[in-house]
Amino acid sequence: MERVSLLESLLDSLKDPFVFVDTDHVIRYVNKAAKHHYDQGEALVGSSIFDCHNENSNVRILDVFEAMKKGEHERLLADDGKRRVFMRAVKNDEGEMIGYYERFEPSSGKKKGQPSTV
């Protein structure tokens, strides 16, 4: 099996949405779960992540992006009590940031606004 095909199959097997964004903030990949989760589905690929979020979220994304360029690996973006959304840096073999992705996990049950232990 070709490496790219293997990686796509792996990402498509995830039950939660996975969206990879490059350092120019362009969406480069969405898995099957993301295609079903977001109204635009496959059409998100090639668009700006900023077109998908409101102004407050865009400011938060840029803030986390800047922290990741300085070495941070992951940060919690949101916790609505049902699920937590993280932004995680992706780096190449030389340690250069090549993009980031949103990752989801079930929430610890805390209500929105409570501090996270992450």
N, C-alpha and C positions, 0 to 999 in steps of 0.2 A: 504494500500500500504506500502510495506517495505521501511524503511527510505533511504537505499542506492538507491533503484529504484526511489524513489521520487526525491532525489538529482540529480541523473543522468538525469532524465526527465527534471528537471529544467535547468540544465546546457546545455542539448541538445536543449532546446528551444531558447537559445541565438543565435542571427543571426551572431555574430562575433566569431572568433576562441577563444577558452579557452584552455590553456595548463597548467596543474598543475605539478610542479616539486618539488621533496623532497629536503631535505638539503644536500643530497649527489649528487645533480644535475641530478637525474634520472627522466625522464618523467614518471609520474604515471597515468595521465589521459589526454585524449584529447576529446573534445566534437565533435558532428557531423560536426559543421562548420569548426573546425580545421582539421578533417579528410579529408574534401573536399578542404580546403585551402592549405594544405601542401602535397607535392608529396608523401611522405612516409605514410601519413594517419595513420591508426591504428598501423602500424609497428613502429611508434615513441615511443609507450609505451614500457618502459624498456630500452630505449637508453639514452645516455647522452645528455643533452641540448647543450653541447659543440660540439657535432658532427653535430649540425644543424646550427651552426653559424661560421662566420669567426673569426680570431684572435682578431681583434679590438672589435667585439661584445662580445666575450668571456671575454675580460678584463673588459668591461663595466658591464657585468652581475656579475662578481666576485666583482667588486667595489660596486655595488648596494647591493649585497648580504651581504657584510661586514657591510654596513651602516644599513641594516635591522636587522642584528644580534645585533646592538647597539641601536635599538629602532625605526629606521625610518620605516614608514608603507608603503609608496608608492613613486615611483619616475618615472618621464617621461623618457623613453628610446629613443624614436624617434618621430619625427613629419615630415612627408613628404609632408605636405600641404593638404593631403587628409584624413589622419587618424593619430591619435596619439597612441603610444603603451606605456603602463605603465607596470611596474613590481611592484607587490603588495605582501607583506608578509602575510603568514597564520600562525596563532599562536593557540596553544591548550588552554584549560581552565586554565592552569597554567602560561600562557604567554610565553611559550617556542615556538620558531619558528620551525614549522614542514615542511615548504616549502614555495613556492611562485608561483605566476601565472602571465602570461601575460594577460593584459586586453587592449582592443581596444576601441576607441571612435572616432567619426568624428573629424577632425581637425577644428580649429577655422578659417582656411583659410590662416594662416600665411605661408610664404614660408619657406622651409628647411633652417635651420641655424638661424632663428630669435628666440629670447628668448621666452620661454613659460611663461605664467602667473601662471602656476600651481606650 
